[in-house]
Amino acid sequence: DPKETHLKRLFVAASGLPFYRTQKPNGSPLKGILQVLVTSSKKRQVATIDVIELQEIGAADSVDGEGKYDSKSTGTTRVEELTKAITQMLPIFISCLLIYLPFTLLMTLTIQVGSTMDKGIGAIQIPSASLIAIPTAFHMLMQPCYRQILTPLLKRFTGHTHGITPLQSIGAGSVCGVAAACLAALVETRRLTVAEQHGLTSTGAGVPMSVFWLVLQFFLLSIMDAASFSGLIEFIKSESSPEMKLVAPAAQSIVAGIAAWLACAFIQLVNNASRHGDGGRGWLDGADFNRTRLDRFFLLLAALELVALINYAFWARRYAKTQQSSGTGLVGDSSEN
């Protein structure tokens, strides 16, 4: 009976749990960060501290049998290490916010633009609400292809466990983001030209241009999603303490969420600024995409993504050099240069 077989396998696997060598870290994963913030705040008010006093403080810290640190005090060495690690990683997180901001806008606006185009495949018409299936399908294909095909191929050339380092993966995704934004501007320029040629500029009617013009930029955005998002998670896991590895997916979601919020603010800022020209009409005013200037907006996104890439490259290179000089971190397997 298959059910009995599965139950037996589950029982055998569960019976070995007490003997597993890898155990989940104890305690809250945010405890270390809170200890660092509280202790660092107190230390800022101390002008000088005797070395002997530091040694006594470090010796007074206790660790119980389960590996939990005393909640009343944090060892000086641990405070310094965590503070240094967080300080070094913070510019990477901020840079990722700028990288993900264009991604959110490109994905949303591309789907909306696609709803105004010809969605027919022969006699079959694709519903506008189903256009989200195109980037979703690419995303589902890119994740296994990235892991099963691209990673082993890159591993042969770089010798790195993941093919390329997490920092390089984030950078590669940003490059795809720049390409996707430039391509989106070109396709949108073509779409507006077709709309003008057919007298559809002020009618709000659909444009006789195939929605499959958007496939390539959807593909590039899927690569960006697979490379950058996975790279950030791997970066957090490889550079964080054992207890902090558990919050790596949550940290990535926080970065993506903040980027989405900033994207909304960015739209309002650009639209208000663009009203000073073109007869007082903003680039994104109105529901008629045939009258908007998304082509200019996409070019602005391309410029923003390029600036974000340059900024990220600066901080990633600096982080890599710091880790190489200290002999720790993810750059031990492969150089970021």
Phi and psi in degrees as a GROMACS rama.xvg file:
@    title "Ramachandran Plot"
@    xaxis  label "Phi"
@    yaxis  label "Psi"
@TYPE xy
-59.6903  -36.056  PRO-2
-64.7009  -43.493  LYS-3
-64.5302  -38.3429  GLU-4
-62.8314  -44.1677  THR-5
-65.1594  -38.9449  HIS-6
-64.7115  -39.3015  LEU-7
-65.0811  -42.6205  LYS-8
-62.9004  -40.85  ARG-9
-64.2644  -39.957  LEU-10
-64.7895  -43.0088  PHE-11
-63.6038  -42.9794  VAL-12
-65.4212  -41.2028  ALA-13
-69.154  -31.0627  ALA-14
-65.8889  -20.268  SER-15
-93.4327  -0.320786  GLY-16
-55.3269  -43.7275  LEU-17
-65.1075  -16.6161  PRO-18
-102.985  0.0410416  PHE-19
-64.4041  137.881  TYR-20
-77.1847  -30.7111  ARG-21
-94.0735  115.152  THR-22
-109.793  149.42  GLN-23
-67.3637  138.827  LYS-24
-61.3171  142.885  PRO-25
-88.7063  158.045  ASN-26
84.7124  169.825  GLY-27
-73.885  135.352  SER-28
-67.338  -19.8888  PRO-29
-90.9657  -4.27563  LEU-30
-62.333  -42.7595  LYS-31
-62.0204  -41.6135  GLY-32
-65.3663  -43.0252  ILE-33
-63.9631  -38.7728  LEU-34
-63.197  -40.2801  GLN-35
-62.9455  -46.0603  VAL-36
-64.4672  -44.4109  LEU-37
-66.5723  -47.5876  VAL-38
-66.2455  -41.2085  THR-39
-63.8386  -36.5225  SER-40
-64.0228  -39.031  SER-41
-70.3643  -38.6945  LYS-42
-68.4439  -24.3147  LYS-43
-64.1884  -27.3145  ARG-44
-86.7073  -2.40583  GLN-45
-97.4488  120.369  VAL-46
-70.3391  -57.3047  ALA-47
-137.548  149.04  THR-48
-132.24  132.818  ILE-49
-66.9861  141.171  ASP-50
-60.846  -40.0551  VAL-51
-62.4923  -37.5717  ILE-52
-64.0726  -39.7297  GLU-53
-62.1798  -41.7231  LEU-54
-64.809  -38.2465  GLN-55
-67.3085  -38.0515  GLU-56
-64.4839  -43.5721  ILE-57
-63.8864  -39.3348  GLY-58
-71.2229  -26.1166  ALA-59
-76.2743  -20.4704  ALA-60
-66.8019  141.113  ASP-61
-124.028  149.85  SER-62
-126.758  126.375  VAL-63
-78.9845  -179.508  ASP-64
-66.41  -22.1894  GLY-65
-90.2436  3.72349  GLU-66
84.7788  16.7638  GLY-67
-92.6531  138.113  LYS-68
-83.1838  148.901  TYR-69
-60.536  131.776  ASP-70
-74.3849  -14.4936  SER-71
-87.43  -21.7841  LYS-72
-150.27  153.368  SER-73
-122.056  134.16  THR-74
-58.9493  141.201  GLY-75
-58.1357  -41.8926  THR-76
-63.9089  -43.0412  THR-77
-65.6697  -39.6423  ARG-78
-61.3549  -44.7704  VAL-79
-63.8332  -42.1864  GLU-80
-65.9247  -46.4642  GLU-81
-66.554  -41.1626  LEU-82
-61.9604  -43.1388  THR-83
-64.7539  -42.8642  LYS-84
-64.3028  -45.368  ALA-85
-65.2249  -41.4217  ILE-86
-62.3761  -39.3724  THR-87
-72.7528  -33.0382  GLN-88
-82.8717  -21.8535  MET-89
-58.6255  -43.982  LEU-90
-60.6941  -31.4075  PRO-91
-65.7338  -43.3224  ILE-92
-62.8099  -45.0147  PHE-93
-63.6802  -39.4022  ILE-94
-64.0828  -36.6301  SER-95
-66.2983  -30.4991  CYS-96
-59.2468  -44.4865  LEU-97
-68.2725  -32.5629  LEU-98
-69.4588  -41.0842  ILE-99
-80.2383  -18.4638  TYR-100
-59.4435  -51.6621  LEU-101
-62.7613  -32.1087  PRO-102
-59.6156  -46.5248  PHE-103
-60.7256  -44.7514  THR-104
-69.1907  -41.8802  LEU-105
-62.8678  -44.5666  LEU-106
-63.974  -44.651  MET-107
-67.5312  -49.2074  THR-108
-70.2916  -33.1205  LEU-109
-64.5506  -40.0887  THR-110
-65.2759  -40.4535  ILE-111
-67.0856  -39.9281  GLN-112
-64.2439  -38.4435  VAL-113
-60.698  -26.7551  GLY-114
-69.3025  -16.5782  SER-115
-94.9635  -0.386148  THR-116
-103.698  175.017  MET-117
-74.6547  115.167  ASP-118
-104.802  22.2802  LYS-119
-88.4782  142.237  GLY-120
-123.356  90.0995  ILE-121
69.448  -121.89  GLY-122
-90.3981  -3.59137  ALA-123
-94.9009  133.061  ILE-124
-109.325  126.716  GLN-125
-83.0003  124.963  ILE-126
-62.8567  146.539  PRO-127
-58.8956  -37.6159  SER-128
-66.89  -18.1998  ALA-129
-89.8453  -1.73843  SER-130
-63.8623  -25.6033  LEU-131
-61.9944  -19.7126  ILE-132
-66.4671  -26.0568  ALA-133
-66.2354  -55.5715  ILE-134
-66.3183  -30.4068  PRO-135
-64.8877  -42.1643  THR-136
-64.0034  -42.8567  ALA-137
-61.8203  -40.6105  PHE-138
-63.3215  -42.8164  HIS-139
-64.8027  -32.2717  MET-140
-79.7406  -36.1782  LEU-141
-70.4027  -37.295  MET-142
-60.004  -53.0125  GLN-143
-67.7391  -34.627  PRO-144
-64.8619  -39.2368  CYS-145
-63.8042  -41.7075  TYR-146
-78.9935  -43.5603  ARG-147
-91.0382  -24.6797  GLN-148
-113.495  -56.4388  ILE-149
-69.4639  -42.4558  LEU-150
-61.9617  -49.7989  THR-151
-61.4277  -34.3272  PRO-152
-66.1966  -45.4798  LEU-153
-67.9443  -31.1518  LEU-154
-61.591  -32.1088  LYS-155
-64.8319  -32.4762  ARG-156
-91.3423  -34.8644  PHE-157
-98.1542  -27.3743  THR-158
77.9854  2.21927  GLY-159
-82.2607  148.066  HIS-160
-57.5402  -40.0395  THR-161
-100.075  16.806  HIS-162
85.4254  -58.9919  GLY-163
-133.034  160.408  ILE-164
-71.6316  159.165  THR-165
-56.5648  -37.8422  PRO-166
-64.9291  -40.3015  LEU-167
-66.6948  -34.8732  GLN-168
-64.911  -42.599  SER-169
-62.5569  -43.3009  ILE-170
-63.2052  -40.4346  GLY-171
-63.4964  -38.7191  ALA-172
-63.8576  -38.1569  GLY-173
-65.4746  -37.1721  SER-174
-60.8447  -42.4745  VAL-175
-64.1683  -32.7465  CYS-176
-64.8698  -41.3735  GLY-177
-62.0351  -45.0722  VAL-178
-63.497  -40.2847  ALA-179
-65.0722  -39.8424  ALA-180
-67.1736  -41.9295  ALA-181
-63.4501  -43.0688  CYS-182
-64.99  -38.8755  LEU-183
-61.6302  -39.1989  ALA-184
-64.6176  -40.9123  ALA-185
-66.393  -44.5807  LEU-186
-65.1722  -40.2872  VAL-187
-66.6973  -37.5605  GLU-188
-60.4215  -43.0328  THR-189
-63.2369  -41.686  ARG-190
-64.9474  -43.2001  ARG-191
-65.5629  -34.7991  LEU-192
-65.0671  -43.8158  THR-193
-63.2454  -40.9471  VAL-194
-62.7763  -39.2269  ALA-195
-69.1684  -39.3053  GLU-196
-64.2442  -30.7021  GLN-197
-98.4613  9.64288  HIS-198
66.4416  35.0199  GLY-199
-106.376  11.4753  LEU-200
-62.7196  -37.5887  THR-201
-114.294  9.13904  SER-202
-95.8529  -24.1098  THR-203
76.1288  8.93463  GLY-204
-77.8726  165.391  ALA-205
-67.4239  149.48  GLY-206
-95.1072  130.664  VAL-207
-73.097  67.6605  PRO-208
-142.169  129.298  MET-209
-63.4031  139.315  SER-210
-66.3883  -17.0968  VAL-211
-74.1046  -3.29678  PHE-212
-64.3409  -20.0958  TRP-213
-90.5409  -4.49985  LEU-214
-61.8543  -43.0637  VAL-215
-64.6635  -40.6013  LEU-216
-71.6561  -31.7648  GLN-217
-61.4863  -40.3232  PHE-218
-63.2833  -44.8813  PHE-219
-64.5089  -39.236  LEU-220
-66.3763  -33.6473  LEU-221
-67.211  -39.0065  SER-222
-63.7895  -42.7107  ILE-223
-60.2369  -42.923  MET-224
-61.3928  -48.7044  ASP-225
-65.9004  -42.3208  ALA-226
-77.0107  -50.6587  ALA-227
-71.6639  -47.8546  SER-228
-65.2261  -44.7443  PHE-229
-64.8706  -38.62  SER-230
-62.6657  -39.7972  GLY-231
-66.4285  -41.4391  LEU-232
-63.197  -45.062  ILE-233
-64.739  -35.444  GLU-234
-63.1165  -46.3168  PHE-235
-64.1789  -42.5881  ILE-236
-64.7435  -39.3018  LYS-237
-79.0876  -23.4384  SER-238
-106.551  -7.4952  GLU-239
-96.4028  165.67  SER-240
-70.0413  162.272  SER-241
-54.2767  -41.8708  PRO-242
-71.0485  -25.9297  GLU-243
-79.8503  -16.1402  MET-244
-62.4249  -26.5525  LYS-245
-67.7491  -24.922  LEU-246
-99.8773  11.0437  VAL-247
-59.0048  -49.0958  ALA-248
-62.3328  -36.1335  PRO-249
-66.4228  -40.2983  ALA-250
-63.1974  -39.6566  ALA-251
-64.1465  -39.8397  GLN-252
-66.7913  -35.5164  SER-253
-64.3849  -44.684  ILE-254
-61.1807  -45.6128  VAL-255
-65.0759  -37.8601  ALA-256
-66.1846  -43.7576  GLY-257
-64.027  -38.8396  ILE-258
-62.5057  -38.7738  ALA-259
-65.6136  -39.1215  ALA-260
-65.7505  -42.3633  TRP-261
-63.9144  -31.4622  LEU-262
-62.8612  -40.1025  ALA-263
-63.7235  -43.4135  CYS-264
-65.2106  -35.0223  ALA-265
-66.2553  -39.7075  PHE-266
-60.8784  -46.0608  ILE-267
-62.6701  -41.3951  GLN-268
-63.6819  -47.1034  LEU-269
-66.718  -41.6369  VAL-270
-65.1786  -41.2614  ASN-271
-66.8552  -39.5848  ASN-272
-68.7028  -35.3978  ALA-273
-75.7729  -12.362  SER-274
-70.7664  -12.769  ARG-275
-75.3588  -8.92384  HIS-276
-129.993  -178.105  GLY-277
55.3603  42.596  ASP-278
68.5782  25.3451  GLY-279
81.6223  8.02788  GLY-280
-99.9705  128.048  ARG-281
-74.0396  160.565  GLY-282
-60.4647  -30.7034  TRP-283
-115.645  17.9145  LEU-284
-71.7951  141.092  ASP-285
84.5495  163.999  GLY-286
-93.2788  -6.56914  ALA-287
-87.9187  105.797  ASP-288
-70.3101  -14.1674  PHE-289
-75.524  -12.8748  ASN-290
-109.322  -4.1865  ARG-291
-81.3629  170.491  THR-292
-117.615  58.0664  ARG-293
-64.7693  -24.3198  LEU-294
-62.0498  -42.7604  ASP-295
-68.6352  -38.7745  ARG-296
-63.8967  -41.0848  PHE-297
-65.4672  -36.6655  PHE-298
-63.8149  -38.8511  LEU-299
-64.212  -39.5852  LEU-300
-63.7229  -38.8286  LEU-301
-62.4393  -42.4715  ALA-302
-65.2897  -40.8495  ALA-303
-64.0177  -42.795  LEU-304
-65.5525  -35.9707  GLU-305
-65.9272  -43.1213  LEU-306
-62.6386  -41.4998  VAL-307
-62.7751  -38.2627  ALA-308
-65.4489  -44.407  LEU-309
-63.8704  -43.2794  ILE-310
-61.9313  -44.0471  ASN-311
-64.0746  -42.1823  TYR-312
-60.0298  -38.253  ALA-313
-62.5275  -49.6782  PHE-314
-72.5182  -35.2921  TRP-315
-65.8076  -42.6611  ALA-316
-64.1301  -41.2809  ARG-317
-64.814  -41.5672  ARG-318
-64.1859  -42.7563  TYR-319
-62.0969  -42.9419  ALA-320
-64.4931  -38.4096  LYS-321
-63.5636  -42.834  THR-322
-68.7835  -36.1943  GLN-323
-66.1663  -40.3549  GLN-324
-67.8142  -29.7395  SER-325
-90.9116  -10.0619  SER-326
74.5861  22.1282  GLY-327
-129.535  173.725  THR-328
90.5888  -177.069  GLY-329
-71.6832  -15.8002  LEU-330
-80.8678  2.42852  VAL-331
-70.1856  -25.4466  GLY-332
-87.7587  -32.2428  ASP-333
-155.847  141.926  SER-334
-74.1653  143.756  SER-335
-84.3476  -10.8642  GLU-336
